[in-house]
């Protein structure tokens, strides 16, 4: 009897000795078959070891260190705003990526093409109304959650040493979040978008010294045009997502290293 056949015999005998259900027997048989070929169990043990090492290195909050659960339990809902902001961003990103299959800025010189595509998504595309509403509301929830998260950090003193860098990073993130909202607001190219864009142009022109340069760079000129819509689309879809995702990863990594700063 070869070694492989002997191993099969031992495994089969072991399975027969156990009082297992058919589902358990099927699962273990498949696992044994795959482990012989792909060393599944070895890699699972490596992942398990890595999981416990990471948990041992997780920093503890002040509540955990000093057993303050009975005093600070009422703060806990406020400490979920960062996670809530991240989840809202993920939902907005996924729904926005799906909307990207059906939307594109005008390419024929007529910016109203964008509005026509929004009409198609809202009225003719199956689940299009739900998808756009999901994207819009998740973006609005993200803006609100980020704003409340920043208020919580400020009023609980969580921005103080040694967390100054993460506080500055949070200010950058909330600024980019507002940029996300503004660029997305212009993409439907309806009346609200048009006048919001016109206000943006006027605000850019009011900046001393660099106002005209900023208006030409961001809006493609001093009046709204197809170039404006294309710039908003590029910022909203190609530039801001990569920057914000990178900064969120760094932000969460710093929180993981430093721990959560609860009120003293």
C-alpha positions as CSV (number, residue, x, y, z in Angstrom):
1,X,0.0,0.0,0.0
2,X,1.4,3.4,-1.0
3,X,1.8,6.2,1.4
4,X,-1.0,8.3,-0.2
5,X,-3.4,5.3,0.0
6,X,-2.4,4.7,3.6
7,X,-3.1,8.3,4.5
8,X,-6.5,8.0,2.8
9,X,-7.2,4.9,4.8
10,X,-6.3,6.6,8.1
11,X,-8.4,9.6,7.4
12,X,-11.4,7.5,6.4
13,X,-11.0,5.4,9.5
14,X,-10.8,8.5,11.7
15,X,-13.9,9.9,10.1
16,X,-15.8,6.7,10.6
17,X,-14.9,6.6,14.3
18,X,-16.4,10.0,14.9
19,X,-20.1,10.5,15.4
20,X,-20.4,13.2,12.7
21,X,-23.4,14.5,10.7
22,X,-23.3,14.1,6.9
23,X,-22.6,17.8,6.5
24,X,-19.6,17.6,8.9
25,X,-18.3,14.5,7.2
26,X,-18.6,16.2,3.8
27,X,-16.8,19.3,5.0
28,X,-13.9,17.4,6.7
29,X,-13.5,15.2,3.7
30,X,-13.2,18.2,1.4
31,X,-10.8,19.9,3.8
32,X,-8.6,16.8,4.0
33,X,-8.6,16.5,0.2
34,X,-7.6,20.2,-0.3
35,X,-5.1,20.2,2.5
36,X,-3.1,17.4,0.8
37,X,-2.8,19.5,-2.3
38,X,-2.8,23.1,-1.1
39,X,-1.6,22.9,2.6
40,X,-4.8,24.7,3.8
41,X,-4.3,23.8,7.4
42,X,-0.7,25.2,7.6
43,X,-1.9,28.5,6.2
44,X,-4.9,28.6,8.6
45,X,-2.5,28.1,11.5
46,X,-0.3,31.0,10.3
47,X,-3.4,33.2,10.0
48,X,-4.5,32.2,13.5
49,X,-1.1,32.9,15.0
50,X,-1.1,36.3,13.2
51,X,-4.6,37.1,14.5
52,X,-3.6,36.5,18.1
53,X,-0.3,38.5,17.7
54,X,-2.3,41.4,16.4
55,X,-4.8,41.2,19.3
56,X,-2.0,41.2,21.8
57,X,-0.6,44.4,20.3
58,X,-3.9,46.2,20.1
59,X,-3.6,49.3,22.4
60,X,-6.1,49.6,25.2
61,X,-8.2,52.7,25.8
62,X,-8.3,54.6,29.1
63,X,-11.5,52.8,30.0
64,X,-9.9,49.4,29.6
65,X,-6.7,50.4,31.4
66,X,-8.3,51.9,34.5
67,X,-11.6,50.0,34.6
68,X,-13.8,53.0,34.1
69,X,-16.7,51.3,32.4
70,X,-19.1,52.4,35.2
71,X,-18.2,56.1,34.6
72,X,-17.8,56.5,30.9
73,X,-20.4,54.1,29.4
74,X,-22.5,57.0,28.3
75,X,-19.7,58.2,26.0
76,X,-19.7,55.0,23.9
77,X,-22.3,56.0,21.3
78,X,-20.2,59.1,20.5
79,X,-17.1,56.9,19.9
80,X,-18.8,55.1,17.0
81,X,-19.0,58.2,14.8
82,X,-15.6,57.5,13.2
83,X,-16.7,53.9,12.3
84,X,-20.1,55.3,11.1
85,X,-18.3,57.8,8.8
86,X,-16.1,55.0,7.3
87,X,-19.1,52.7,6.7
88,X,-21.0,55.6,5.0
89,X,-17.9,56.2,2.8
90,X,-17.8,52.6,1.8
91,X,-21.5,52.5,0.9
92,X,-21.1,55.8,-1.1
93,X,-18.1,54.4,-2.9
94,X,-19.7,51.1,-3.9
95,X,-22.9,52.7,-5.0
96,X,-21.0,55.5,-6.8
97,X,-18.9,52.9,-8.7
98,X,-22.2,51.2,-9.8
99,X,-23.6,54.5,-11.0
100,X,-20.4,55.0,-13.0
101,X,-21.5,52.2,-15.3
102,X,-24.4,54.4,-16.5
103,X,-23.2,58.0,-16.1
104,X,-20.5,60.0,-17.9
105,X,-20.0,63.7,-18.4
106,X,-21.0,65.3,-21.7
107,X,-18.7,64.4,-24.6
108,X,-20.6,66.1,-27.4
109,X,-20.2,69.7,-26.4
110,X,-23.7,69.7,-24.8
111,X,-23.5,69.5,-21.0
112,X,-27.3,68.7,-20.8
113,X,-26.3,65.1,-21.8
114,X,-25.4,64.5,-18.2
115,X,-28.9,65.5,-17.0
116,X,-30.4,63.2,-19.6
117,X,-28.4,60.3,-18.2
118,X,-29.5,61.1,-14.7
119,X,-33.1,61.0,-16.0
120,X,-32.5,57.6,-17.5
121,X,-31.0,56.3,-14.2
122,X,-33.9,57.6,-12.2
123,X,-36.8,56.6,-14.5
124,X,-35.8,53.8,-16.7
125,X,-32.9,51.9,-15.2
126,X,-34.0,49.0,-13.0
127,X,-33.3,49.9,-9.3
128,X,-31.7,53.1,-10.6
129,X,-33.8,55.3,-8.4
130,X,-32.8,53.2,-5.3
131,X,-29.1,53.2,-6.3
132,X,-28.9,56.9,-6.8
133,X,-30.8,57.6,-3.6
134,X,-28.5,55.2,-1.7
135,X,-25.5,57.0,-3.0
136,X,-26.9,60.5,-2.2
137,X,-28.1,59.6,1.3
138,X,-24.9,57.8,2.2
139,X,-22.9,60.8,1.1
140,X,-25.1,63.1,3.2
141,X,-24.8,60.8,6.2
142,X,-21.1,60.7,5.8
143,X,-20.8,64.5,5.9
144,X,-22.9,64.7,9.0
145,X,-21.1,61.8,10.7
146,X,-17.7,63.3,9.9
147,X,-18.8,66.7,11.3
148,X,-20.1,65.2,14.5
149,X,-17.0,63.1,14.8
150,X,-14.8,66.2,14.7
151,X,-17.0,67.9,17.3
152,X,-16.6,64.9,19.6
153,X,-12.9,64.9,19.2
154,X,-12.7,68.6,20.0
155,X,-15.0,68.7,23.0
156,X,-13.4,65.6,24.6
157,X,-9.9,66.9,24.1
158,X,-8.9,64.0,22.0
159,X,-6.9,66.2,19.7
160,X,-4.3,67.0,22.3
161,X,-0.8,65.4,22.6
162,X,0.1,62.9,21.3
163,X,-2.7,63.0,18.7
164,X,-2.1,66.3,17.1
165,X,-1.1,64.7,13.7
166,X,-4.3,62.7,13.5
167,X,-6.3,65.9,14.4
168,X,-4.7,67.7,11.4
169,X,-5.4,64.7,9.3
170,X,-9.0,64.8,10.4
171,X,-9.3,68.4,9.4
172,X,-7.9,67.5,5.9
173,X,-10.4,64.7,5.6
174,X,-13.4,66.8,6.5
175,X,-12.3,69.4,4.0
176,X,-12.0,66.7,1.3
177,X,-15.4,65.4,2.3
178,X,-16.9,68.8,1.6
179,X,-15.1,68.7,-1.7
180,X,-16.6,65.3,-2.4
181,X,-20.0,66.7,-1.7
182,X,-19.6,69.7,-3.8
183,X,-18.2,68.0,-6.9
184,X,-20.9,65.3,-6.7
185,X,-23.6,68.0,-6.3
186,X,-22.6,69.4,-9.7
187,X,-22.7,66.2,-11.6
188,X,-26.5,66.0,-12.3
189,X,-26.2,69.4,-14.1
190,X,-29.7,70.5,-13.1
191,X,-30.7,73.9,-11.9
192,X,-29.4,73.3,-8.4
193,X,-26.0,72.1,-9.8
194,X,-25.8,75.0,-12.2
195,X,-26.3,77.7,-9.6
196,X,-24.1,75.9,-7.1
197,X,-21.4,75.9,-9.7
198,X,-21.9,79.6,-10.5
199,X,-21.5,80.4,-6.8
200,X,-18.3,78.4,-6.8
201,X,-16.9,80.4,-9.7
202,X,-17.8,83.7,-7.9
203,X,-16.2,82.5,-4.7
204,X,-13.0,81.5,-6.6
205,X,-12.8,84.8,-8.3
206,X,-13.2,86.6,-5.0
207,X,-9.9,85.1,-3.7
208,X,-7.1,87.8,-3.8
209,X,-4.2,87.3,-6.2
210,X,-4.9,83.7,-7.3
211,X,-8.7,84.0,-7.8
212,X,-8.7,84.0,-11.6
213,X,-6.1,81.2,-11.8
214,X,-8.1,79.1,-9.3
215,X,-11.4,79.6,-11.3
216,X,-9.7,78.6,-14.6
217,X,-8.1,75.6,-13.0
218,X,-11.1,74.2,-11.0
219,X,-14.0,75.4,-13.2
220,X,-12.4,75.7,-16.6
221,X,-13.0,79.4,-17.0
222,X,-15.1,82.2,-15.6
223,X,-18.4,80.8,-16.8
224,X,-19.8,77.3,-16.5
225,X,-19.3,75.0,-19.5
226,X,-18.6,71.4,-20.5
227,X,-15.1,71.9,-19.1
228,X,-16.6,72.6,-15.7
229,X,-18.5,69.3,-15.7
230,X,-15.6,67.3,-16.9
231,X,-13.4,68.8,-14.1
232,X,-16.0,68.0,-11.4
233,X,-16.3,64.4,-12.8
234,X,-12.5,63.9,-12.8
235,X,-12.2,65.2,-9.2
236,X,-15.2,63.3,-7.9
237,X,-14.4,59.9,-9.6
238,X,-10.7,59.7,-10.2
239,X,-8.8,62.0,-7.8
240,X,-10.7,62.4,-4.5
241,X,-11.4,58.7,-4.0
242,X,-7.8,57.7,-4.1
243,X,-6.7,60.5,-1.8
244,X,-9.5,60.1,0.7
245,X,-9.1,56.3,0.9
246,X,-5.3,56.6,1.5
247,X,-5.8,59.2,4.2
248,X,-8.5,57.2,5.9
249,X,-6.2,54.2,6.0
250,X,-3.5,56.3,7.6
251,X,-6.0,57.9,10.0
252,X,-7.2,54.5,11.2
253,X,-3.7,53.1,11.4
254,X,-2.7,56.0,13.7
255,X,-5.7,55.3,15.9
256,X,-4.8,51.7,16.0
257,X,-1.2,52.6,17.2
258,X,-2.2,55.2,19.7
259,X,-5.4,53.8,21.0
260,X,-8.7,55.6,21.5
261,X,-8.5,58.8,23.6
262,X,-11.4,58.8,25.9
263,X,-12.3,61.8,28.1
264,X,-10.1,62.3,31.2
